[in-house]
Amino acid sequence: MNIKDISQLLVKVPLFNGYSISSVTSFLKETEYQIRTYKKNEIIFFRGDIITNVNILIKGTLVAEMQKFNGDSIVIGHIKINEILAPAFIFGEDNTFPVDLITLEETNLLVIDRNKFFNLIQKNKRLLLNFIDEISNKSQYLSKRIWFNFVNKTIGEKVLSYIKKNSKDNKITFFPSISLLAKKFDVTRPALSREISNLCKKNILKKIDKNTYYVNFEKFPKKNI
């Protein structure tokens, strides 16, 4: 992958909001970086691994998991292309990954040494502000996730809330699969499947494809989900 191809990918990363392709190319020429490639289902970082670099996902999807004491895993979330991995943990006292990160497909990371990145953001106000925005957005997302898990007590409430937030054009896709979404909700797959089936029986959902359903919002519960 040459520097032009990488620059075309990075202009889509929120860290480089307001940058042109040529500006990103100049940025890359100014610092050292690596492209690291990982296979599907590979654990690329474990919880507790020390963070020494800024890692930007430029290809693929990652799942963030945390192990419970009984050995089961909980899906904390998914990291999609153009995101920085654990931006809030790059600096500060505890520079370690808070979760395990596993690839769902072939994945490429752009890697920049943390200290070299620090020197760059000191010299570039826009890059610094974009990085602060990235940390703030991730913190707000985590706050909403905590609120979601505490407020929505039942599986049904979690599913309805997920549909309301993630549906588009009256369609919902349970991403990336029912099994992984069940882990995210901290419920069993059969329990989640039963809840989805119940919504189909109530004509709130109608299956279109494997994990995609039509949503009938006229029959959607009126209470605030």
N, C-alpha and C positions, 0 to 999 in steps of 0.2 A: 504494500500500500504506500503510494508516494505522498509527498507533503501536500499536494494539491487536493488529492482525494480526501485526506484527513481533514483539511481545512473546510471542505464542503460539508463534511459531517459535523464539525464543531460549531459552525455558525447556527446550527439548530439546537445547540446546548444552551440552556438558560444562562450559564456562566458567561457566555459570549454574546448576550443580548446587546444589540447596537453595533456589533462588529461586522465588517465586510469580510469577504473571503480573503482578500489581500491583507487585511489587518490581522486576521488569524494566522495567515502564513508568516507574517512578520513576527508574530508572537512565538510561533513554533521555532523559527530560526534563532530566536533570542534565548531559548532554553533547551535543555536536554529532555528528551521524552522517549518512551518505549511503547510499542504495541504488543500486548500479551494476548495470546489466543488460548481458549479453553474449550474442551469438548462438552457435549451434553451430559447433564447429571454429574458434573464435577463440582466438588466442594472447593471453592477458590479461597475462601477465608473462613476460619472458625471463630466463634465467639471467644474473645480474649486475645486474639492475634493483635500484635502491636501495629498501629497505622504509621507508616513512615512516608507514604506517598499520597498524592491526590490521584484518585482512580476515577476515570470518567468512562461510563459505559457507552461505547459507540456502535456496538452490534450485539443483539441478543436480548434475553430476558433473564433476570435472576429472581429467585424466591428467597426471602429472608425468613429463617426459622429459628425457633428457640426450643431447646430441649427441656422437658419437665423432669421432675425427680424420678418419675416412674419409667422414664425412657421414651415416652411419647413426645412428638414434636408439635409445636403450635406454629402455624404460618402467621408471621407478623405482617407481611405485605409482599408486594412484588416490585421489583426495580426494573423499569423499562429503559429503553434506549434513550440516550442524551442526559441521563442523570449522573450526579456525582455520588459515589458510595460513601455513606456515613459522613456527610460534610461537617456536622456538628461535633464530630469526634476527632477531626484532623488536628485541631489545636486544643489547648486546655490541659488539665492535669491528667485525665484518664484517656490516653491516646490508644484505645483498643476498640475492636469491632464489638458492638453490643449483641450481635446475632451471627448465626451461621449463614453464609451466602452460597447458594447452589445454582448452577446454570440449568436452565430449562431447554436450552438449545446451544448451538455453537456460539461462542461469545468472544468479543474483542474488548479489551480495556486499553485506554490511553493512560499511561502512567507518568506522572511528573513528581520528582522529588519534592517533599514537603517544604524543605528549606528554600529551594530554588523558587517554588511557587510563592512563598512568603515574600521573597525579594521582589518578585514581579508585581504582586498586588500593592506593595508599598509605593511602587513607581507609577501605578496606573489606577486612578480613582474609579473609573468605570468598572474595571475588573473587580476592584475591592467591593464596590456597592452591589454588583451582581452576586458576588460570593456571600455577602451578608444577607441578601434577599433569599438566596438558596437555603441558608441555614434557618432563616425565619420561617420560610414556607414549610420546611420539613418539620420544624417544631410545632407549627400550627396543625399540620396533618396528624402528628402524633397525639396532640391534645384532643382532636376530634375522634381519633380511634379509641382513646381511653374513655371519652364520653359515650361513644357508641356502645362499648362493651359493658359499661356500668348501667346505662339508662335502659337499653333494650334487653330485658331479662329473658324473654322467650325466643325460641328459634324462629317462630313466626314473625315476631317483631323485627328480628335481625334481617330476615329475608325481605320483608316488605320495605324496610329502610334501604337495603341494598338496591332493590329494584327502583325505588323512587329516585335514588341518587345517581344510578348508573344507566338507566334506560335512555334510549335515543330513538326518536321516530317511532315511539310505542313498541320498541323491541328491547329485550334484555338478553345479554349473553353472560352466563355464569362463568367468568374468566378466572383462571385459564381452564379449570375443570371443576366438576362438582366435588371431587375428592379434596382438592387443594383449598377450595372455598370452605369446605367443612372444617378443615384445620384452622383456617382463618377465624371462623366463628367459634372454634373450640367445641365442636360437636361432632358426632359420628356421621359418616357418609350416609348410612341408611336413614338416620333421623332427618338429615337435610333433604334427601330424596323424597321422603314421605311428605315433608312440608311442601315441597314443590308440586308433588302429585295432588295434594289437597287443594292447592291454588288452581290447579288445572281443573279439578272437579267443580270448583266454584266459578269456573269460567273467567277467572282473573288472568290466568295464563293459558296460552295455547302453543304447543310445541311446533316450531318451524324447522329446526335443524338439531344437531346433536346437543348443544348446550344453549341454543338460542330459542327464545319464546316471544310470542306476541303478547303485549300487555293491554288488557282491557281496563283502562283507568276509570271507566264509568262504574265498574263493579269494585273498584279499589276502596278499601276501608276509609271512611270519612275522618276518623280520628287522626291526630297529628302523629306521624311515624318518624 
